[in-house]
Amino acid sequence: MRVALLVNIPAPYRVPVYDRIAERLGKDFKVIYMAELESNRKWKVPELKHDHVYLKGFTLTRGARHVHVRFGV
């Protein structure tokens, strides 16, 4: 079984969970990120040990809201 997870950005509190899932599922698990970081986040993200990809596109920001417009989903 293959599993793909589509999320906005790598959050430091989620990365260890995704890494643990990847340990069990191996290459059958991939995280698809909409962006590397949002402008209102100053996180220091740990090294990603799971298979992942960042989609190309752009982000529209209006106030505190971020709308990711990405290609290839």
Secondary structure, DSSP 4 states (H G I P E B T S, - for coil): --EEEEESS--TTTHHHHHHHHHHHGGGEEEEES-S--TT----PPPP-S-EEE--EEEEEETTEEEEEES--
